[in-house]
Structure formats: structure tokens, C-alpha cells
């Protein structure tokens, strides 16, 4: 009867339960689970930073006090049980710093003689340590994923790796370069930022000497890895470096080539600027093809002859600019663009055209041709000093309005207005790099611009130009639809070949001034590389996209906000590693 009386007494029952609950809460707040909860909170959708984490910690466990103005009191449940608190910020950081993220090397320690600026800082990982660890991670989690690893035609345990670098968007005055790698075995996830891993980061230019020295060092690591077999999770694991997804600027640097402004402009073929509008020229490995891929032996031979040409030239009098001009002329006479032996060695032969930048550049040039036609039809007067002075019913004004409100590319419309206000009198060219967002919107809505470009009073030539832009836009849109796919069929590749050829021919015949390396590459190189990628992986050209890498750069930019300048890259690598676990 005494026990029954006590249990029926609400105060006694609540006291017993509250006491037990408070003891369990205290145990929880000192447990690993609370530490993991705190770390997960800190890394929710990026890195919170100190102030935001402290604010979240306070808001999740405390409320305003009714007894004391401006005071706080704990949020309780049941009767007086407080909600378990997250770790304090200082305790959290101690736990974060305890996490084993592998060895991080400083470029100041390894590449000090090659630093062109004493303020240059950065760090990198050794692939010989990092890749086995990364492979172990994927092998452990693949059983819990619906999309298991793909082994293609290789034996199980053979990881195919894509390696590439690019500049990081760390603000207007923040110069930075990074290198990332990914496993092609992850399938569609190669286009995800979560499956592209940072292995090098430094606040320097892409073409700086320290970057070149790092590439040479990492190639030695690649050579060491490709000759070894690792026993990971009872599986024989090997690594093959298979792809080089890079934009054309970085690819030229990795290949030891001149820039795309050279007479021989392509990293993939020996086509020259004289071939821009040659409708009879073809590309392939067949001897009958006018344009053929560069061979590694040819690259080395030309690089050696260039080096021999440079040595006596350095001793002769003359300006550096004049000497440089002589070097580039010599390279052009060799019918090449090769200046140095490729930094990545024979891996350069495995490079394929990258679909994201190709798509962006193609739509950028399409828009410039459309903009040029719109301005030419608008009778711009010398009194029209700014965009606000342009008549609202003019073709140019209508195109910009449609660009902003119908195509929904607000940033581009703003840039066009600013460009008109500042540079039109100087006949400057619009400088605007299309992103994937603008390209996607143009794929869906470019005809809205064509609609306002076309006028009833157009001359025969103006109507022809409008129809040409329609034809080119449709072919470009359909090409983008195919070469930006992950899953394709052989019939899609045949269709892509026809569309790419029609796109190129229309540009060459009706807009010859608009033909450039991008247009030429789509017409000649794109279909061949799409077939090569399909023959190797039975997948589309999206296999070698940089979308995941561009997304990773955006994520890194957010991480950079919550780092100290002196330890930027060490902290970014730590944050990235923890977020991907």
C-alpha cells in the first residue's frame, strides 16, 4: 500500500523521473553521441562558423526568462528536465581537430624554391596515402548504397581515376588554384561535388611555377600507384588514371602547349586557324583525315626542338617580347602548338573534350552573334551615350528586355547594359563568361530572343541572318541535349554526329566571322570523343564533365568564409574531409 500511495503521488513520481532523466542527460552530454550531434550541427549545409554555432546552441536549449528582463532560462520538457546542450564551441573545435584526416603537406615546405611570391600558401595530399584510404571508404559504403560501384570491363577492385585542376572563385582579389580527383566507378556521382575530392589548393595562379612543380610531383605519385596492388577489405585493389577533365586553359598548361590563341589552337587535333571554315576537313585517326590527334612522340620531338631553338636565342640581344614572338613563330612553323614536354606525360593522350565548358562557350558565342545583329538593326546614334538613351522600341532594347524578363538571365542583361554604357563607343567586345545556368536557360528560351530580333521590315540579308541563328540555335540545343547525357545509345551518337556537322557548317557558311575554336571543336572533335568515351565506358560524355568540380569550387568558396587566411587551405581540407565522411 505504501508503494502504491507513492506512485499515485504526482510530485513524488515526477521527482523520481526527473532525477533519473537528468542523470541520463548528463551522461548523454558527455557521450560520443552528443559529440557527433554537435559536429553534425556545425557542418549542416556547410560550415556554420563560431558565431552562428553559438547562436544555434543557445536558441536550441534556452528561452527568454519571464522573471528576469533580458535573461535566459533553459527549455525544459516533462516537468523540469532541460534539453541536452550541444558542445561548447571550444570543446567542439577540440573534437574536430582530433579527427584523423590523414597527412597534409605544406607547399612552403615541399616547393619553397619555386614560390614566386612569399605570401603564397597552400597544401596538398600524397595520393599514395590518400587513394587507398578513399578506396577503402567507397568499398565500405557501397553495400549501403543503391548505386553500387561500376567496374566497367576491368576486374573488380580496379578504380579508374579522373584528375584535373582549375582556378577557384575566392573573390575578386582572391587568386587560387585547386586540383581534384574523382572515381569514375561512382557512375553518375562523378557530377556531384561530394564525389570530387580536393588534393591540392594554393593561393596562386593556375600557370604558376609551383603548380607546374606540383603536377610533376603528383605524376610521380601516379606512376608509383599504377604499379601496385593493395589488399583492401579482402579485395585486390588497383588504380588507373584514366581521364583529364579540365578546361582548355588548364589542359594546355598540363600538356606543355601554347594557349588557344596559337595558330594551332586545339589540344586535341592538329587543325590550324586556316582550317576554321574548311568544309572538306575531317578529324580522326585515319590517314585520310586532314586533322588528326597529336601523338605523344610528336609532342616530345617538337618540345625538344623548341628547347634547342631557345638556348642560343637567349644570348642574343633583343626584348623579351620579340624573343617570345620568335619562339611562337618557330612552333607554328613546326605545325604544332607544343612548347614543353607534357607535364602529365602520356596521360595527355587520354584527355577528352569537356562538355560543360564547351556548352557554355558555344552559347556565349551564339549570344554575341545575336547581340551584334540586334545592335546593327537598331540605328544607334552618337547621341545614345547610355542604354537609357536607346529607344524602347529598338531591336537592341527589346532583346535586352527579353533577356531579362523572358529568358530570366538577369545578370547577363545587366552586364549588357553596363557594357553598352562603358565601352560601345570604343567598339569593345562584350566580356561575359556563361555559366551552366545561362546555358540551360538559353537551351530552353533562345527562341524568345529570336522572336524579338525578327522584324517585319527586315531586309533579305537580315532575314537570312535571323534564320541562320534559328538553325544554329536548334542544332546547338539538340547537341547539348546529347553530349550532356550520362546514359546514351549508339543511335544518339549517330544523331550527335549529324547535328554537330550541321551546326559547324551553318556557322562556317553563313557566319564565318563567328567560327572559333569552340565551334570547330563541336563540329570535328566532339562526335569522335563522344564515341571514344562510349566505347570505353558505355556512357555518355557527361562521364568527363567538370560539373562536380565547379560545384565543389562553390562549396569551397563557402568553406573559405569560415577560415583564417594563414591556415585557409589546411582548414578547407579538414572541413571538406569531415563533411564527406
Secondary structure, DSSP 8 states (H G I E B T S, - for coil): -HHHHHHH-HHHHHHHHHHHHHHHHHHHHTSHHHHHHHHHHHTTTS---HHHHHHHHHHHHEEE-SSSTT-EEE-EETTTEE------HHHHHHHHHHS-----EEHHHHSGGG-SSTT--EEE--HHHHHHHHHHHHHHHGGGSSS----TTS-TTEEEEEEEEEE----TT---EEEEEEEGGGGGGGGSGGG-EEEEEESS-TTSHHHHHHHHHHHHHHHHHHT--EEETTEEEEEEEEE----HHHHHHHTTB--TTSSB--SS---BGGGTT-TT--BSSSTT-SB----HHHHHHHHHHHHHHHHHHHHS-S-HHHHHHHHHHHHHHTT--B-S--TTGGGGGG----HHHHHHHHHHHHHHHHHHHHHHTTT--TT--SGGGS-TTSHHHHHHHHHHHTS--HHHHHHHHHHHHHHGGGT--------HHHHHHHHHHHHHHHHHH--TT--HHHHHHHHHHHHHHHHHHHHHHHHT-SS--HHHHHHHHHHHHHHHHHHHHH-GGG--HHHHHIIIIIHHHHHHHHHHHSS-GGGG-SHHHHHHHHHHHHHHHTS-STTHHHHHHHHHHHHH-
